[in-house]
Structure formats: structure tokens, C-alpha cells
Amino acid sequence: MIRNLFTLSLAVASATTLVAAPMVNASSQGATSESVKTAAASRTIVDVAAEAGSFTTLIQALEAADLVEVLSGEGPFTVFAPTDEAFAALPEGTLEELLLPENRERLIQILTYHVVPGKVLSTSLEAGEVVTVEGSPVEISLADGVKVNDANVVTADIEASNGVIHVIDKVILPPQG
């Protein structure tokens, strides 16, 4: 049921334009080379993340939440992807707890909080709030580098056939409520 709602919300959100939504204008610092971006454009977000080697925990979480197929779909999606180091920085036991089948809904909430509908490159981003697929907004800040809530964008614009990945150094959590 949750997966169907997620798929439906992505389809609806992808059909809308992001003109009214604030985006981030990230600098090219930390961006991948054009050749890497071009090569990645023929693979999906999940393929690119899996091949990068620094997102094994994210891929494991996507599998546990049954979201691999969705993020391998048509999109487009913008994913703020935490690295393995970002997941390792969570309090001890948090990740293991989230990966348990009984916590699947919470895991889906967290993962979809890292996804924005549409393909939003760093050149289109502006400071302000952007609503995620989870339904809550993230705060984009440009004051001291590009930030998503309190996570730094360390690499921007890793393109895929169905969207773009911006690498972040922390796992961001949706508001409780």
C-alpha cells in the first residue's frame, strides 16, 4: 500500500513543473567531470549509485524499503544521496533498527525525504524550501556552500537517465509528527 502511494505521488509530482519550487544554485566545487556525468546519463539513479561504490548502505536501505524498482523507473527524480560514511555517522544501532521489516514504513519516510520530484541540476537551485516526495520540505541554503537542512552537498549533478544525484554528507530526517 505504502509503495503504491509512493509510486502514485511520484507520478503526480513528476507530472507537475518545479517552476514555483525553490532550487539550489550550487557551485561546481565537488561536481563530477563532464565525462563521468555523460557516461552516467545512460544508467538509472540506482545503477549509478550502485556503480559508484560509496552508496552501498543507501542501496541496502532502498532494497529493504522495496524502493529500488521505483527509483529505477522513469522519473525524473532528484536524489540527495547520503554516502556510506553519512549512514555510519548515525547513532549506533539506528541503521540496523531501520532495516528491520517492522520499521519499513519509517525507512520509506526517511528515504523519500531524500527525493524531490523532477530533475533539478545545481544550476537551477535557489535557497528556500523544497517539498520532498515524503511530503515535508527540506531547507536549501547557499550561505556557506550548498546545504540540504544540515547536510552539505559534497558532489552535485551526477546525472542518470531518470534524474540526478546530489551527494550529501549526512542522513537527513523528516520532521516527527
Backbone torsions as a table, in degrees:
resi	resn	phi	psi	omega
1	MET	NA	-49.8	179.9
2	ILE	-61.3	-41.0	-179.3
3	ARG	-63.3	-41.3	178.4
4	ASN	-64.3	-41.0	177.0
5	LEU	-64.2	-40.8	177.9
6	PHE	-61.6	-47.6	179.6
7	THR	-61.2	-43.4	178.4
8	LEU	-63.5	-44.6	-179.0
9	SER	-65.3	-35.5	176.5
10	LEU	-66.3	-41.6	180.0
11	ALA	-63.4	-44.8	179.1
12	VAL	-65.6	-46.6	-178.2
13	ALA	-65.3	-37.1	180.0
14	SER	-68.1	-27.2	-179.7
15	ALA	-77.3	-18.7	179.1
16	THR	-89.4	160.5	178.1
17	THR	-90.2	158.4	-179.1
18	LEU	-104.5	18.0	-177.6
19	VAL	-58.4	-41.6	-177.0
20	ALA	-80.8	-15.7	-178.0
21	ALA	-85.4	133.2	177.0
22	PRO	-65.5	146.9	179.2
23	MET	-127.0	-178.2	-178.4
24	VAL	-113.2	138.3	175.1
25	ASN	-102.2	83.8	-176.0
26	ALA	-80.3	147.9	175.5
27	SER	-75.0	168.8	-179.3
28	SER	-79.5	-4.6	178.6
29	GLN	-57.8	126.3	178.4
30	GLY	84.7	-6.2	-179.8
31	ALA	-71.4	152.8	179.9
32	THR	-76.7	163.4	179.2
33	SER	-69.3	157.4	-179.0
34	GLU	-59.9	-36.4	-178.8
35	SER	-65.6	-39.1	177.7
36	VAL	-66.6	-42.9	179.9
37	LYS	-61.9	-43.4	-178.2
38	THR	-66.5	-44.2	179.5
39	ALA	-61.9	-39.4	-178.3
40	ALA	-69.6	-23.0	-175.6
41	ALA	-63.7	-15.7	178.8
42	SER	-91.0	-1.8	-179.7
43	ARG	-119.7	154.8	-179.4
44	THR	-73.5	169.8	177.2
45	ILE	-55.3	-44.8	-179.6
46	VAL	-64.6	-43.0	178.1
47	ASP	-59.5	-47.7	-178.1
48	VAL	-62.5	-45.1	-179.9
49	ALA	-63.3	-43.1	-179.0
50	ALA	-64.9	-39.9	-178.5
51	GLU	-73.8	-23.5	-177.8
52	ALA	-67.0	-31.8	178.0
53	GLY	85.6	-9.9	-179.2
54	SER	-108.6	11.3	-179.0
55	PHE	-125.8	29.5	-177.1
56	THR	-63.5	-35.7	179.2
57	THR	-69.7	-40.6	176.9
58	LEU	-60.6	-45.3	178.8
59	ILE	-62.2	-42.0	177.2
60	GLN	-59.8	-43.1	179.4
61	ALA	-67.1	-41.1	177.9
62	LEU	-61.5	-39.0	177.5
63	GLU	-65.7	-44.1	-179.6
64	ALA	-63.8	-31.3	179.8
65	ALA	-89.8	-1.1	-178.5
66	ASP	59.6	41.7	-179.4
67	LEU	-110.8	0.5	-178.8
68	VAL	-60.1	-47.5	-178.7
69	GLU	-61.5	-41.1	-179.6
70	VAL	-63.1	-48.7	-178.6
71	LEU	-77.9	-3.7	171.1
72	SER	-95.5	-5.0	-177.5
73	GLY	-76.0	-170.5	-172.2
74	GLU	-60.8	-40.3	-178.4
75	GLY	69.6	-149.3	9.0
76	PRO	-84.8	156.1	-180.0
77	PHE	-131.1	151.7	166.9
78	THR	-116.6	122.7	-177.1
79	VAL	-115.7	125.0	170.8
80	PHE	-90.1	98.4	-168.0
81	ALA	-97.3	113.9	175.3
82	PRO	-72.0	141.5	177.6
83	THR	-76.5	171.4	174.8
84	ASP	-58.4	-38.3	179.0
85	GLU	-63.5	-36.0	178.5
86	ALA	-64.4	-43.0	177.5
87	PHE	-66.7	-37.5	-179.6
88	ALA	-65.4	-24.7	-179.3
89	ALA	-79.7	-8.5	175.6
90	LEU	-62.9	153.2	177.0
91	PRO	-53.1	145.2	-177.5
92	GLU	-52.0	131.2	177.6
93	GLY	88.8	-14.3	-176.6
94	THR	-62.6	-50.3	-178.3
95	LEU	-62.3	-46.4	-179.8
96	GLU	-58.6	-40.4	178.9
97	GLU	-64.8	-43.9	-179.0
98	LEU	-65.6	-29.7	-177.6
99	LEU	-79.5	-7.7	177.4
100	LEU	-68.9	142.2	-178.3
101	PRO	-54.6	-35.1	-178.7
102	GLU	-70.8	-11.3	179.0
103	ASN	-108.3	17.0	-176.2
104	ARG	-57.5	-42.2	-178.5
105	GLU	-63.3	-41.3	177.7
106	ARG	-64.6	-41.1	178.5
107	LEU	-62.2	-42.5	177.3
108	ILE	-60.7	-43.1	178.2
109	GLN	-58.9	-46.0	-178.4
110	ILE	-65.2	-46.9	-178.0
111	LEU	-66.1	-41.2	-179.8
112	THR	-72.7	-16.7	173.6
113	TYR	-71.5	-15.3	177.3
114	HIS	-93.6	4.1	-175.1
115	VAL	-120.6	133.0	175.2
116	VAL	-117.1	136.0	178.3
117	PRO	-66.7	143.8	179.4
118	GLY	93.3	165.7	177.6
119	LYS	-100.9	109.3	-176.2
120	VAL	-115.8	104.1	177.4
121	LEU	-77.9	160.3	-176.9
122	SER	-60.6	-28.6	-180.0
123	THR	-70.4	-13.3	-180.0
124	SER	-102.4	-2.1	-174.0
125	LEU	-84.7	142.5	175.5
126	GLU	-133.5	157.2	178.4
127	ALA	-65.7	145.8	178.1
128	GLY	137.2	-171.6	-179.7
129	GLU	-89.1	141.6	175.2
130	VAL	-129.9	129.0	-179.7
131	VAL	-78.7	132.0	-180.0
132	THR	-89.6	171.1	175.6
133	VAL	-62.8	-30.7	178.2
134	GLU	-63.7	-26.1	177.6
135	GLY	113.5	-19.1	178.1
136	SER	-96.5	151.0	179.2
137	PRO	-82.5	153.2	166.6
138	VAL	-107.4	153.3	179.0
139	GLU	-99.7	120.5	176.2
140	ILE	-95.3	127.6	-179.5
141	SER	-124.1	141.9	178.6
142	LEU	-118.8	5.0	-172.7
143	ALA	-61.7	-42.8	-177.5
144	ASP	-135.9	70.0	-170.6
145	GLY	81.5	177.6	-179.2
146	VAL	-88.2	129.1	178.5
147	LYS	-128.8	147.1	171.1
148	VAL	-117.5	109.2	-168.0
149	ASN	55.1	-119.6	179.3
150	ASP	-105.6	13.5	178.5
151	ALA	-96.3	136.7	176.9
152	ASN	-85.0	138.6	170.9
153	VAL	-81.9	113.7	-176.6
154	VAL	-96.9	-23.3	173.7
155	THR	-145.5	128.2	-177.8
156	ALA	-110.8	158.4	167.8
157	ASP	62.0	46.5	170.6
158	ILE	-86.9	103.0	-172.6
159	GLU	-81.2	148.9	176.2
160	ALA	-136.0	169.7	-178.1
161	SER	-64.8	-24.4	-176.7
162	ASN	-119.5	22.9	176.7
163	GLY	151.0	-149.4	-175.2
164	VAL	-146.1	148.8	176.6
165	ILE	-113.2	134.5	168.5
166	HIS	-116.9	120.2	-176.3
167	VAL	-79.8	131.2	178.4
168	ILE	-121.2	157.4	-174.0
169	ASP	-97.6	6.0	177.4
170	LYS	-143.4	153.7	171.0
171	VAL	-82.8	125.6	178.5
172	ILE	-96.3	142.6	-176.4
173	LEU	-115.9	136.1	178.1
174	PRO	-67.0	155.4	177.5
175	PRO	-61.5	144.1	176.8
176	GLN	-80.4	143.4	175.9
177	GLY	157.8	NA	NA
